[in-house]
């Protein structure tokens, strides 16, 4: 493996580790448990999972892999706070969506070369990219990995309660 | 900047972003606020901050930068759960320790080349490293960045309460 490929491989391992532990945690919960709040008056687990799923779905066009699979998630889990919109999705349905989105992302990731990772993502202009070359796919991957960890840390607070 | 250096630069940016937002959050709290729990019956903010500080201090020898600055933190914030040990450290003292450790780490990071980042960290044996070459400094950096985000996501739950 080349040095460049090694850096890509490590970031993908970190991403996968976070996706796997997050998916495993939420997938193990009952429909009733998914309605528990992470802390009094805070978001419910179902909302957090939906939020992470919607953000991952948005990575598909952002990284240039194609059209979103589930743009309808944004109205429920991004543009509205928890409880603002009547939520009809079940945990079982969300689990299926989460898995399909993560499979699509992994397939997209696997086709990128090291230089593809350093290329700009789709919402940076050419001019901005000249000034800020770190606004590339790799930085997005690192940021979304932190985002997963941030919310997983919150979700895990409900364990053994 | 070479391609390899670009990958290092991006991981360091992600680390710094997480250190900065975490330090800014905890540093803004009063001594009284630092004793608030992140959720009922869960760790107090002071414990989380101490825990993150101790884990970062342990990076100094792990990455080969020298001896720990504050090994005494482990008894309070790693080997014991919150409230198990009488805690005499103030928030002001911890802030100073947090800043000094992060300065030492940043200095160490800045001296590493891309190939230094791919070299094994100090607790992997040569034999294990042959089999698992991703057990290097860079992977540690990515993992600790996720660890910061994980606990920052918990700490932020106390905001605007």
Interface residues (C-beta under 8 A of the other chain):
Chain A: X1 X3 X4 X6 X7 X8 X9 X10 X11 X13 X14 X17 X18 X38 X39 X40 X42 X114 X115 X118 X133 X134 X136 X138 X139 X142 X143 X145 X146 X147 X148 X149 X150 X151 X152 X153 X154 X157
Chain B: X1 X3 X4 X6 X7 X8 X9 X10 X11 X13 X14 X18 X38 X39 X40 X42 X114 X115 X118 X133 X134 X136 X138 X139 X142 X143 X145 X146 X147 X148 X149 X150 X151 X152 X153 X154 X157
